[in-house]
């Protein structure tokens, strides 16, 4: 399991590469590094798998495969 840590912008332009259906998980690029970003319950953004595209993409595939849309989970 990946560790989530507080997202701290590095001053580069944040680009969204792909987002889950309800934007719970967002695959991002910032300054040439890729990572997954999410918003925690307290409103703070967190990130995981920062580094080359393949590292982040591998985690992205695992997270998105197990992701259930928040509204579907509530019903």
Residue pairs with C-beta under 8 A, 6 or more apart in sequence:
2 48
2 49
2 59
3 48
4 38
4 40
4 46
4 47
4 48
5 46
5 47
5 48
6 44
6 45
6 46
6 47
7 37
7 44
7 45
7 46
7 47
9 30
10 30
10 31
11 31
12 30
12 31
12 32
13 30
14 28
14 29
14 30
15 28
15 29
15 30
16 26
16 27
16 28
17 27
17 28
17 29
17 34
18 26
18 27
18 60
19 25
19 26
19 27
20 26
20 63
20 64
20 67
21 67
21 69
22 69
22 70
22 71
24 38
24 39
24 67
24 70
25 36
25 37
25 38
25 60
25 63
25 64
25 67
26 36
26 37
26 38
27 34
27 35
27 36
27 56
27 57
27 60
28 34
28 35
28 36
28 37
28 47
33 50
33 51
33 52
34 49
34 50
34 51
34 52
34 53
34 55
34 56
34 57
35 47
35 48
35 49
35 50
35 51
35 56
36 47
36 48
36 49
36 56
36 59
36 60
36 63
37 45
37 46
37 47
38 45
38 46
38 47
39 45
39 46
40 46
48 59
49 55
49 56
49 58
49 59
49 60
50 56
